[in-house]
Amino acid sequence: MQHPLSLHNTLTRKKEPFVPVHAPFVGVYLCGPTVYSEAHVGNARGPVVFDVLTRYLRQLGYTVRYVRNITDVGHLVGDADEGEDKISKMARAQKLEPMQVAQDYANRYRRHMEALGCLSPDIEPLATGHIIEQIQMIEEIIENGFAYEVNGSVYFDVPKYNEAGKGYGKLSGRVPEELLSGSRDNLAGQEEKRSPLDFALWKKADERHLMRWPSPWGDGFPGWHLECSAMSRKYLGQVSDIHGGGLDLMFPHHECEIAQSQASHSHTDEARVWLHNNMITVNGQKMSKSFGNFITISELFSGRHASLSQAYSPMVVRFFLLQAHYRSTVDISDEGLKAASKGYRKLMNGLRQIERLQLPEGTERAADTSTTDAELRKLVQDCYAGLNDDLNTARCIAALFNLLRKFNGYYNQPATLAQVGEAALQEATAAYRTLVVDILGLRDEPRANAEELLGLTLQFYAEAKSAKDYAKVDTIRAALKEQGILVKDTKAGVDWAYEE
Protein backbone atom coordinates (compact mmCIF):
# COMPACT_ATOMS: atom_id res chain seq x y z
CA MET A 1 0.00 0.00 0.00
CA GLN A 2 1.45 3.35 -1.05
CA HIS A 3 0.47 6.80 0.19
CA PRO A 4 2.20 10.14 0.79
CA LEU A 5 1.90 10.24 4.61
CA SER A 6 5.09 11.23 6.44
CA LEU A 7 5.52 11.52 10.21
CA HIS A 8 8.22 13.10 12.34
CA ASN A 9 10.02 10.31 14.19
CA THR A 10 11.45 11.53 17.50
CA LEU A 11 13.90 8.62 17.46
CA THR A 12 15.52 9.66 14.16
CA ARG A 13 14.72 13.38 14.50
CA LYS A 14 13.36 13.66 10.98
CA LYS A 15 10.23 13.24 8.92
CA GLU A 16 9.96 9.84 7.31
CA PRO A 17 7.50 8.17 4.94
CA PHE A 18 5.17 6.07 7.06
CA VAL A 19 5.81 2.39 6.35
CA PRO A 20 3.97 -0.08 8.62
CA VAL A 21 5.70 -3.17 9.92
CA HIS A 22 2.95 -5.49 8.65
CA ALA A 23 0.75 -3.55 6.21
CA PRO A 24 -2.20 -3.23 5.95
CA PHE A 25 -2.22 -3.64 9.74
CA VAL A 26 -1.07 -0.74 11.91
CA GLY A 27 -0.48 -0.82 15.66
CA VAL A 28 -0.77 2.51 17.51
CA TYR A 29 -0.07 2.97 21.24
CA LEU A 30 -0.77 6.16 23.19
CA CYS A 31 0.42 6.49 26.77
CA GLY A 32 -2.75 7.35 28.66
CA PRO A 33 -3.46 9.16 31.92
CA THR A 34 -2.56 8.43 35.51
CA VAL A 35 -6.03 8.53 37.03
CA TYR A 36 -5.44 10.21 40.38
CA SER A 37 -7.24 13.50 39.60
CA GLU A 38 -9.30 15.14 36.88
CA ALA A 39 -7.63 15.69 33.53
CA HIS A 40 -6.76 19.22 32.39
CA VAL A 41 -6.84 20.49 28.83
CA GLY A 42 -3.16 19.66 28.36
CA ASN A 43 -3.98 16.00 29.02
CA ALA A 44 -6.52 16.13 26.17
CA ARG A 45 -4.11 17.15 23.43
CA GLY A 46 -2.46 13.76 22.97
CA PRO A 47 -5.77 11.85 22.72
CA VAL A 48 -7.14 14.38 20.19
CA VAL A 49 -3.96 14.19 18.07
CA PHE A 50 -3.86 10.39 18.14
CA ASP A 51 -7.59 10.25 17.42
CA VAL A 52 -7.07 12.24 14.21
CA LEU A 53 -4.06 10.07 13.36
CA THR A 54 -6.08 6.88 13.83
CA ARG A 55 -9.02 8.26 11.84
CA TYR A 56 -6.75 9.27 8.97
CA LEU A 57 -4.90 5.95 8.88
CA ARG A 58 -8.26 4.20 8.57
CA GLN A 59 -9.27 6.59 5.78
CA LEU A 60 -6.06 5.57 4.00
CA GLY A 61 -7.28 1.97 4.13
CA TYR A 62 -5.28 0.57 7.02
CA THR A 63 -6.64 -1.79 9.65
CA VAL A 64 -5.65 0.00 12.86
CA ARG A 65 -5.42 -1.43 16.36
CA TYR A 66 -5.36 1.58 18.67
CA VAL A 67 -4.27 1.00 22.27
CA ARG A 68 -4.52 3.70 24.95
CA ASN A 69 -3.66 2.59 28.48
CA ILE A 70 -4.81 3.66 31.93
CA THR A 71 -2.15 3.99 34.65
CA ASP A 72 -3.76 2.96 37.92
CA VAL A 73 -0.66 1.99 39.94
CA GLY A 74 3.07 2.65 40.11
CA HIS A 75 3.25 6.34 39.15
CA LEU A 76 4.98 7.94 42.13
CA VAL A 77 4.64 11.58 43.16
CA GLY A 78 8.20 12.37 42.10
CA ASP A 79 7.68 10.86 38.60
CA ALA A 80 10.77 8.75 39.37
CA ASP A 81 11.43 6.21 42.14
CA GLU A 82 10.80 8.32 45.19
CA GLY A 83 7.67 9.45 46.98
CA GLU A 84 4.24 7.92 47.33
CA ASP A 85 1.99 6.42 44.67
CA LYS A 86 -0.16 9.29 43.34
CA ILE A 87 -3.39 7.29 43.48
CA SER A 88 -2.72 5.98 47.00
CA LYS A 89 -2.00 9.52 48.20
CA MET A 90 -5.29 10.80 46.77
CA ALA A 91 -7.16 7.81 48.22
CA ARG A 92 -5.84 8.54 51.69
CA ALA A 93 -6.83 12.20 51.38
CA GLN A 94 -10.37 11.26 50.29
CA LYS A 95 -10.65 8.30 52.71
CA LEU A 96 -11.32 5.91 49.82
CA GLU A 97 -9.84 2.72 48.44
CA PRO A 98 -7.20 3.45 45.78
CA MET A 99 -9.20 1.59 43.14
CA GLN A 100 -12.25 3.74 43.93
CA VAL A 101 -10.18 6.82 43.10
CA ALA A 102 -8.77 5.22 39.96
CA GLN A 103 -12.20 4.08 38.75
CA ASP A 104 -13.82 7.46 39.38
CA TYR A 105 -11.22 9.48 37.49
CA ALA A 106 -10.93 6.89 34.71
CA ASN A 107 -14.70 7.16 34.16
CA ARG A 108 -14.48 10.96 34.05
CA TYR A 109 -11.60 10.78 31.61
CA ARG A 110 -13.51 8.48 29.27
CA ARG A 111 -16.58 10.75 29.35
CA HIS A 112 -14.46 13.80 28.55
CA MET A 113 -12.67 12.05 25.68
CA GLU A 114 -16.02 10.96 24.24
CA ALA A 115 -17.35 14.52 24.53
CA LEU A 116 -14.25 15.78 22.68
CA GLY A 117 -15.10 13.46 19.81
CA CYS A 118 -12.32 10.93 20.46
CA LEU A 119 -13.19 7.44 19.29
CA SER A 120 -12.83 4.81 21.99
CA PRO A 121 -9.53 2.92 21.73
CA ASP A 122 -9.73 -0.64 20.46
CA ILE A 123 -8.03 -1.77 23.67
CA GLU A 124 -7.74 0.20 26.92
CA PRO A 125 -5.55 -1.89 29.23
CA LEU A 126 -5.07 -1.16 32.93
CA ALA A 127 -1.67 -1.44 34.62
CA THR A 128 -3.24 -3.40 37.47
CA GLY A 129 -4.70 -5.88 34.99
CA HIS A 130 -1.27 -6.80 33.61
CA ILE A 131 0.86 -7.55 36.68
CA ILE A 132 1.67 -11.04 35.37
CA GLU A 133 2.99 -9.66 32.08
CA GLN A 134 5.09 -7.07 33.89
CA ILE A 135 6.62 -9.66 36.24
CA GLN A 136 7.44 -11.82 33.22
CA MET A 137 9.23 -8.92 31.53
CA ILE A 138 11.24 -8.21 34.68
CA GLU A 139 12.32 -11.85 34.84
CA GLU A 140 13.49 -11.65 31.22
CA ILE A 141 15.47 -8.46 31.89
CA ILE A 142 17.13 -10.04 34.94
CA GLU A 143 17.94 -13.19 32.97
CA ASN A 144 19.57 -11.08 30.25
CA GLY A 145 21.72 -9.37 32.86
CA PHE A 146 20.25 -5.86 32.77
CA ALA A 147 18.49 -5.70 36.17
CA TYR A 148 19.22 -6.54 39.80
CA GLU A 149 17.24 -7.10 43.00
CA VAL A 150 17.87 -5.24 46.25
CA ASN A 151 15.80 -5.85 49.41
CA GLY A 152 12.70 -6.88 47.45
CA SER A 153 12.95 -4.13 44.82
CA VAL A 154 14.26 -4.59 41.28
CA TYR A 155 16.15 -1.90 39.36
CA PHE A 156 17.16 -1.57 35.74
CA ASP A 157 20.95 -1.36 35.33
CA VAL A 158 21.44 1.59 32.97
CA PRO A 159 25.29 1.58 32.97
CA LYS A 160 25.38 -2.14 32.08
CA TYR A 161 22.80 -1.54 29.36
CA ASN A 162 25.01 1.19 27.89
CA GLU A 163 28.12 -0.98 28.15
CA ALA A 164 26.31 -3.44 25.90
CA GLY A 165 26.05 -0.69 23.29
CA LYS A 166 22.27 -0.22 23.58
CA GLY A 167 22.35 3.57 23.86
CA TYR A 168 20.26 4.81 26.79
CA GLY A 169 19.36 8.42 25.93
CA LYS A 170 19.06 7.99 22.17
CA LEU A 171 15.38 8.96 22.08
CA SER A 172 15.71 12.14 24.14
CA GLY A 173 19.24 12.98 23.07
CA ARG A 174 20.44 13.03 26.67
CA VAL A 175 23.99 11.86 27.36
CA PRO A 176 24.29 9.51 30.37
CA GLU A 177 27.40 11.29 31.63
CA GLU A 178 25.52 14.59 31.72
CA LEU A 179 22.60 12.92 33.47
CA LEU A 180 25.00 11.56 36.09
CA SER A 181 26.59 14.95 36.70
CA GLY A 182 23.15 16.49 37.21
CA SER A 183 21.72 13.74 39.43
CA ARG A 184 21.01 14.25 43.10
CA ASP A 185 22.25 11.76 45.66
CA ASN A 186 20.55 10.57 48.82
CA LEU A 187 16.97 10.84 47.60
CA ALA A 188 14.52 8.49 49.28
CA GLY A 189 15.06 5.01 47.87
CA GLN A 190 18.11 6.06 45.81
CA GLU A 191 20.58 4.47 48.21
CA GLU A 192 19.52 1.02 46.97
CA LYS A 193 20.60 1.75 43.41
CA ARG A 194 23.99 0.96 41.97
CA SER A 195 23.75 4.10 39.83
CA PRO A 196 21.56 7.23 40.10
CA LEU A 197 20.50 6.55 36.49
CA ASP A 198 18.96 3.19 37.37
CA PHE A 199 15.16 3.08 37.57
CA ALA A 200 12.67 0.83 39.33
CA LEU A 201 11.08 -2.15 37.63
CA TRP A 202 9.51 -3.40 40.87
CA LYS A 203 9.14 -1.64 44.22
CA LYS A 204 8.86 -3.43 47.54
CA ALA A 205 5.71 -2.66 49.55
CA ASP A 206 4.87 -3.52 53.14
CA GLU A 207 1.48 -4.47 54.55
CA ARG A 208 0.44 -0.81 54.92
CA HIS A 209 0.57 -0.35 51.15
CA LEU A 210 -2.87 -1.20 49.78
CA MET A 211 -1.75 -1.61 46.17
CA ARG A 212 0.66 -4.55 46.25
CA TRP A 213 0.99 -7.95 44.59
CA PRO A 214 3.08 -11.08 45.23
CA SER A 215 6.17 -11.55 43.08
CA PRO A 216 9.38 -13.63 43.03
CA TRP A 217 11.00 -10.76 44.95
CA GLY A 218 8.27 -10.29 47.55
CA ASP A 219 5.11 -8.20 47.76
CA GLY A 220 5.28 -4.97 45.81
CA PHE A 221 4.12 -3.10 42.74
CA PRO A 222 5.54 -2.41 39.26
CA GLY A 223 7.49 0.67 38.29
CA TRP A 224 5.68 3.32 36.25
CA HIS A 225 7.63 2.78 33.00
CA LEU A 226 7.17 -0.98 32.88
CA GLU A 227 3.44 -1.18 32.20
CA CYS A 228 3.54 0.38 28.72
CA SER A 229 6.38 -1.86 27.55
CA ALA A 230 4.54 -4.97 28.74
CA MET A 231 1.12 -3.97 27.41
CA SER A 232 2.42 -2.70 24.06
CA ARG A 233 4.19 -6.01 23.52
CA LYS A 234 1.10 -8.01 24.54
CA TYR A 235 -1.32 -6.25 22.19
CA LEU A 236 0.90 -4.91 19.37
CA GLY A 237 3.83 -7.32 19.28
CA GLN A 238 7.53 -6.76 19.93
CA VAL A 239 7.63 -3.90 17.42
CA SER A 240 4.61 -1.62 17.02
CA ASP A 241 4.22 0.99 14.30
CA ILE A 242 3.59 4.18 16.31
CA HIS A 243 4.09 4.82 20.03
CA GLY A 244 3.84 8.19 21.70
CA GLY A 245 2.28 10.76 23.95
CA GLY A 246 3.09 14.16 25.35
CA LEU A 247 6.57 15.63 24.93
CA ASP A 248 7.04 15.45 28.71
CA LEU A 249 6.91 11.64 28.46
CA MET A 250 9.89 11.43 26.11
CA PHE A 251 12.22 11.40 29.14
CA PRO A 252 12.31 9.45 31.30
CA HIS A 253 9.18 7.41 30.50
CA HIS A 254 9.66 6.57 26.83
CA GLU A 255 13.44 6.40 27.14
CA CYS A 256 12.98 3.76 29.83
CA GLU A 257 10.40 1.92 27.73
CA ILE A 258 12.90 1.49 24.89
CA ALA A 259 15.54 0.24 27.33
CA GLN A 260 13.14 -2.28 28.90
CA SER A 261 12.00 -3.61 25.55
CA GLN A 262 15.53 -4.01 24.22
CA ALA A 263 16.77 -5.57 27.45
CA SER A 264 13.97 -8.13 27.53
CA HIS A 265 14.28 -9.42 23.98
CA SER A 266 17.56 -7.84 22.90
CA HIS A 267 16.87 -6.38 19.47
CA THR A 268 14.04 -3.83 19.08
CA ASP A 269 13.18 -0.25 20.04
CA GLU A 270 9.54 -1.21 20.83
CA ALA A 271 8.14 1.06 18.10
CA ARG A 272 9.20 2.05 14.59
CA VAL A 273 7.89 5.63 14.93
CA TRP A 274 7.95 7.63 18.18
CA LEU A 275 5.53 10.55 17.97
CA HIS A 276 5.27 13.31 20.59
CA ASN A 277 2.81 16.19 20.82
CA ASN A 278 3.97 19.44 22.38
CA MET A 279 2.65 21.15 25.49
CA ILE A 280 -0.26 23.43 26.27
CA THR A 281 1.06 26.62 27.87
CA VAL A 282 -0.50 29.38 29.96
CA ASN A 283 1.20 32.75 29.49
CA GLY A 284 4.17 30.89 28.02
CA GLN A 285 4.54 28.46 30.94
CA LYS A 286 3.79 24.74 30.59
CA MET A 287 0.36 23.85 31.96
CA SER A 288 0.92 21.55 34.90
CA LYS A 289 -0.83 20.48 38.07
CA SER A 290 2.45 20.97 39.92
CA PHE A 291 2.55 24.61 38.74
CA GLY A 292 -1.08 25.18 39.70
CA ASN A 293 -1.82 26.91 36.37
CA PHE A 294 -4.10 24.30 34.85
CA ILE A 295 -7.68 24.44 33.57
CA THR A 296 -9.57 21.17 33.87
CA ILE A 297 -11.67 19.90 31.00
CA SER A 298 -14.79 20.28 33.16
CA GLU A 299 -13.92 23.92 33.83
CA LEU A 300 -13.60 24.56 30.10
CA PHE A 301 -16.99 23.00 29.41
CA SER A 302 -18.67 24.90 32.26
CA GLY A 303 -16.74 28.19 32.08
CA ARG A 304 -16.09 28.01 35.84
CA HIS A 305 -12.50 29.22 35.87
CA ALA A 306 -11.16 32.65 36.73
CA SER A 307 -9.46 33.03 33.35
CA LEU A 308 -12.59 32.19 31.33
CA SER A 309 -15.42 34.57 30.48
CA GLN A 310 -17.74 31.82 29.24
CA ALA A 311 -18.18 28.10 28.74
CA TYR A 312 -16.71 26.44 25.66
CA SER A 313 -18.31 23.42 24.03
CA PRO A 314 -16.31 20.22 23.47
CA MET A 315 -16.13 20.75 19.71
CA VAL A 316 -14.79 24.29 20.13
CA VAL A 317 -12.08 22.89 22.43
CA ARG A 318 -11.25 20.17 19.91
CA PHE A 319 -11.04 22.73 17.09
CA PHE A 320 -8.84 24.94 19.28
CA LEU A 321 -6.39 22.06 19.80
CA LEU A 322 -6.33 21.18 16.09
CA GLN A 323 -5.65 24.76 14.94
CA ALA A 324 -1.96 24.22 15.71
CA HIS A 325 0.42 21.56 14.47
CA TYR A 326 0.81 18.88 17.14
CA ARG A 327 4.56 19.51 17.49
CA SER A 328 4.09 23.20 18.30
CA THR A 329 3.09 24.65 21.66
CA VAL A 330 -0.41 26.07 22.12
CA ASP A 331 -0.96 28.95 24.52
CA ILE A 332 -4.48 28.76 25.90
CA SER A 333 -6.44 31.95 26.49
CA ASP A 334 -10.01 33.18 26.59
CA GLU A 335 -9.39 35.19 23.42
CA GLY A 336 -7.95 32.18 21.61
CA LEU A 337 -10.93 30.03 22.55
CA LYS A 338 -13.36 32.72 21.34
CA ALA A 339 -11.55 32.87 18.01
CA ALA A 340 -11.69 29.06 17.81
CA SER A 341 -15.45 29.23 18.41
CA LYS A 342 -15.87 31.43 15.32
CA GLY A 343 -13.66 29.20 13.20
CA TYR A 344 -15.52 26.09 14.28
CA ARG A 345 -18.88 27.66 13.39
CA LYS A 346 -17.60 28.59 9.94
CA LEU A 347 -16.79 24.96 9.24
CA MET A 348 -20.20 23.90 10.52
CA ASN A 349 -21.91 26.48 8.32
CA GLY A 350 -19.97 24.99 5.45
CA LEU A 351 -21.44 21.54 6.15
CA ARG A 352 -24.91 23.03 5.84
CA GLN A 353 -24.14 25.07 2.75
CA ILE A 354 -22.71 22.25 0.68
CA GLU A 355 -26.05 20.44 1.02
CA ARG A 356 -27.72 23.43 -0.70
CA LEU A 357 -25.40 23.92 -3.64
CA GLN A 358 -27.61 23.53 -6.71
CA LEU A 359 -27.46 24.90 -10.21
CA PRO A 360 -30.42 27.29 -10.62
CA GLU A 361 -33.30 25.82 -12.60
CA GLY A 362 -33.04 26.63 -16.28
CA THR A 363 -29.29 27.39 -16.11
CA GLU A 364 -27.12 25.41 -18.49
CA ARG A 365 -23.73 24.11 -17.42
CA ALA A 366 -20.75 25.40 -19.40
CA ALA A 367 -19.46 23.10 -22.13
CA ASP A 368 -15.87 23.25 -20.80
CA THR A 369 -15.42 23.23 -17.01
CA SER A 370 -11.90 21.79 -16.98
CA THR A 371 -10.20 24.93 -15.64
CA THR A 372 -12.56 25.49 -12.70
CA ASP A 373 -12.68 21.74 -12.02
CA ALA A 374 -8.89 21.66 -11.74
CA GLU A 375 -8.93 24.66 -9.39
CA LEU A 376 -11.50 22.97 -7.16
CA ARG A 377 -9.61 19.68 -7.08
CA LYS A 378 -6.38 21.55 -6.23
CA LEU A 379 -8.10 23.09 -3.18
CA VAL A 380 -9.04 19.59 -2.01
CA GLN A 381 -5.53 18.29 -2.63
CA ASP A 382 -4.15 21.11 -0.47
CA CYS A 383 -6.24 19.86 2.49
CA TYR A 384 -4.82 16.35 2.23
CA ALA A 385 -1.32 17.69 1.64
CA GLY A 386 -1.47 19.22 5.11
CA LEU A 387 -2.41 15.90 6.72
CA ASN A 388 0.24 14.03 4.74
CA ASP A 389 2.90 16.47 5.93
CA ASP A 390 3.34 15.11 9.46
CA LEU A 391 -0.37 15.31 10.31
CA ASN A 392 -0.36 19.10 10.04
CA THR A 393 -3.96 19.82 11.03
CA ALA A 394 -3.28 23.56 11.09
CA ARG A 395 -2.34 23.51 7.42
CA CYS A 396 -5.31 21.24 6.64
CA ILE A 397 -7.75 23.61 8.37
CA ALA A 398 -6.32 26.64 6.55
CA ALA A 399 -6.82 24.80 3.25
CA LEU A 400 -10.35 23.86 4.30
CA PHE A 401 -11.18 27.55 4.78
CA ASN A 402 -9.86 28.24 1.26
CA LEU A 403 -12.16 25.51 -0.06
CA LEU A 404 -15.02 26.90 2.00
CA ARG A 405 -14.55 30.35 0.46
CA LYS A 406 -15.07 28.77 -2.93
CA PHE A 407 -18.25 27.07 -1.70
CA ASN A 408 -19.47 30.36 -0.20
CA GLY A 409 -19.07 31.99 -3.61
CA TYR A 410 -21.20 29.29 -5.21
CA TYR A 411 -23.77 29.54 -2.43
CA ASN A 412 -24.12 33.32 -2.69
CA GLN A 413 -24.11 33.32 -6.51
CA PRO A 414 -25.64 29.99 -7.60
CA ALA A 415 -25.30 30.86 -11.28
CA THR A 416 -21.50 30.50 -10.99
CA LEU A 417 -22.04 26.76 -10.49
CA ALA A 418 -22.52 26.61 -14.26
CA GLN A 419 -18.74 26.92 -14.59
CA VAL A 420 -18.12 23.80 -12.45
CA GLY A 421 -18.51 20.19 -13.51
CA GLU A 422 -21.00 18.17 -11.49
CA ALA A 423 -18.49 15.40 -10.78
CA ALA A 424 -15.84 17.83 -9.53
CA LEU A 425 -18.36 19.56 -7.28
CA GLN A 426 -19.54 16.26 -5.80
CA GLU A 427 -15.96 15.17 -5.18
CA ALA A 428 -15.14 18.46 -3.45
CA THR A 429 -18.23 18.51 -1.20
CA ALA A 430 -17.70 14.84 -0.27
CA ALA A 431 -14.05 15.57 0.55
CA TYR A 432 -15.04 18.57 2.71
CA ARG A 433 -17.49 16.42 4.66
CA THR A 434 -14.96 13.60 5.05
CA LEU A 435 -12.20 15.93 6.22
CA VAL A 436 -14.29 17.87 8.72
CA VAL A 437 -16.39 15.05 10.17
CA ASP A 438 -14.60 11.76 9.60
CA ILE A 439 -10.94 12.79 9.91
CA LEU A 440 -10.84 15.95 12.04
CA GLY A 441 -13.73 14.50 14.04
CA LEU A 442 -15.75 17.74 14.28
CA ARG A 443 -19.49 17.34 14.66
CA ASP A 444 -22.24 19.93 14.66
CA GLU A 445 -23.37 21.30 18.00
CA PRO A 446 -26.49 23.26 16.99
CA ARG A 447 -27.04 26.51 18.86
CA ALA A 448 -30.83 26.15 18.55
CA ASN A 449 -32.68 23.42 20.39
CA ALA A 450 -33.98 21.81 17.21
CA GLU A 451 -34.02 22.37 13.48
CA GLU A 452 -37.81 22.11 13.55
CA LEU A 453 -38.14 24.99 16.02
CA LEU A 454 -35.80 27.14 13.98
CA GLY A 455 -37.64 26.29 10.77
CA LEU A 456 -40.93 27.35 12.35
CA THR A 457 -39.41 30.65 13.47
CA LEU A 458 -38.13 31.32 9.95
CA GLN A 459 -41.59 30.56 8.60
CA PHE A 460 -43.02 33.26 10.87
CA TYR A 461 -40.27 35.58 9.70
CA ALA A 462 -41.14 34.95 6.03
CA GLU A 463 -44.84 35.50 6.66
CA ALA A 464 -44.18 38.76 8.50
CA LYS A 465 -41.93 39.95 5.71
CA SER A 466 -44.53 39.03 3.07
CA ALA A 467 -47.15 41.00 5.04
CA LYS A 468 -44.69 43.92 5.32
CA ASP A 469 -44.89 43.70 9.12
CA TYR A 470 -41.36 45.03 9.49
CA ALA A 471 -41.61 45.50 13.24
CA LYS A 472 -42.16 41.74 13.65
CA VAL A 473 -39.43 41.04 11.10
CA ASP A 474 -36.96 43.07 13.18
CA THR A 475 -38.12 41.44 16.42
CA ILE A 476 -37.59 37.91 15.09
CA ARG A 477 -34.23 38.80 13.56
CA ALA A 478 -33.03 40.36 16.83
CA ALA A 479 -34.26 37.43 18.94
CA LEU A 480 -32.44 34.90 16.78
CA LYS A 481 -29.28 37.03 16.82
CA GLU A 482 -29.35 36.80 20.63
CA GLN A 483 -29.08 33.02 20.18
CA GLY A 484 -26.15 33.37 17.77
CA ILE A 485 -28.31 32.80 14.67
CA LEU A 486 -28.27 35.14 11.66
CA VAL A 487 -31.28 35.32 9.30
CA LYS A 488 -30.24 35.39 5.64
CA ASP A 489 -32.54 36.59 2.86
CA THR A 490 -31.43 34.84 -0.31
CA LYS A 491 -32.81 34.57 -3.82
CA ALA A 492 -33.86 31.02 -2.97
CA GLY A 493 -35.75 32.15 0.12
CA VAL A 494 -35.08 32.58 3.84
CA ASP A 495 -32.09 30.77 5.34
CA TRP A 496 -29.95 30.98 8.49
CA ALA A 497 -26.34 30.65 9.63
CA TYR A 498 -24.42 30.61 12.89
CA GLU A 499 -23.07 34.07 13.76
CA GLU A 500 -19.31 34.06 13.06
Salt bridges, closest charged atoms under 4 A:
GLU38 OE1 - ARG108 NH1 3.13
ASP51 OD2 - ARG55 NE 2.75
ASP51 OD2 - ARG318 NH2 2.69
ASP79 OD1 - HIS75 NE2 2.73
ASP79 OD1 - LYS86 NZ 3.02
ASP81 OD2 - LYS193 NZ 2.75
GLU84 OE2 - ARG92 NH1 2.28
ASP104 OD2 - ARG108 NH2 3.04
ASP122 OD2 - ARG58 NH2 2.86
GLU124 OE2 - ARG68 NH2 3.26
GLU124 OE1 - ARG110 NE 2.60
GLU133 OE2 - LYS234 NZ 3.14
GLU140 OE1 - ARG233 NH1 2.92
ASP157 OD2 - ARG194 NH1 3.58
ASP206 OD2 - ARG208 NH2 2.81
ASP219 OD2 - ARG212 NE 3.89
ASP248 OD2 - LYS286 NZ 3.73
GLU257 OE1 - HIS243 NE2 3.04
GLU257 OE2 - HIS253 NE2 3.24
GLU257 OE2 - HIS254 NE2 3.77
ASP269 OD1 - LYS170 NZ 2.72
GLU270 OE2 - HIS243 ND1 3.53
ASP334 OD2 - LYS338 NZ 3.69
GLU355 OE2 - ARG433 NH2 2.79
ASP382 OD1 - LYS378 NZ 2.80
ASP389 OD1 - LYS15 NZ 2.48
ASP389 OD2 - ARG395 NH1 3.14
ASP390 OD2 - HIS325 NE2 3.38
GLU427 OE1 - ARG377 NE 2.85
ASP489 OD1 - LYS465 NZ 3.15
ASP489 OD2 - ARG477 NH2 3.02
ASP495 OD1 - ARG352 NH2 3.60
ASP495 OD2 - ARG356 NE 3.72
GLU499 OE2 - LYS481 NZ 3.22
